[in-house]
Amino acid sequence: MIHRNLVEHGFGGTIHPVNPRYESIAGLRCVPRVRDLEQPVDLVAVAVNADLAVDVVREAAALGVGRRS
């Protein structure tokens, strides 16, 4: 749903799906973990079970997501 909303409302940036169960989502290649992303990331939308959320946010922080230059 997040992906669909971004596309339908004209988001112009690159979308990188992250999901360990799928190779692709909506025609976009998935990576299994946030830490596997190869490009700088401005924003991460986290939609996981509560017990996984802290680890996902830590991975995003380790990549520098949200840091301003």
N, C-alpha and C positions, 0 to 999 in steps of 0.2 A: 504494500500500500504506500509506503514512503516513496519508493521508486516511482510508482505511477503518479503520485502527486507532484513530484519534482518535474517529471516530464510534461505532464498535462498543464502545469502552470508556468512553463517556459524557462525552467532552470537552464542556464547556458553553460554550466561547468561540466566537468567530467565526473561520472558516477562510477564508483568502484564497489561492486557488491562483495560482501564478506560473508561466507557461509561454508562451513566445513562439509556439509552434506551434498552440495551441488557444484558442478563444474561451471555452470552458467545460470544466470537469472535474466530473463527478458532479453536474451541475446548478448548479454555482457558476461565476460569471463569473471568467475569468482575466485577469490583467494580464500584459503581456509581460516586465516587469522588476521587481525588488524596489523600485526607486526609484519605480515608478508606483503603489505602494500609497497610498491616500488617507487611511487611518486610522492611528492609532498602533499599533505592532506590538510585542508582548511577546516573541515567539519566532519564529525562522525555522529551519525544518528544510531543510537544503541537501542536495539529491540531484542533483548535476550531475557532468559529467566533471571530472577533477582540474584540467585547464587552465582551467576556468571558475570554480572554487571561490573563489579569492582575490578575484576581482571581485565575486562575489555577496556574500561576507562584507563587503567594503568598502562595498557599497551598503547592506547592512543596518546597518552601523555608522554610516553617514552619516545614516540615518533615526532613529538613537537606539535601535535595537533592543537590549534588554537593559539599558538605563540605568535606574537607579532614581531616582525623584523625590526 
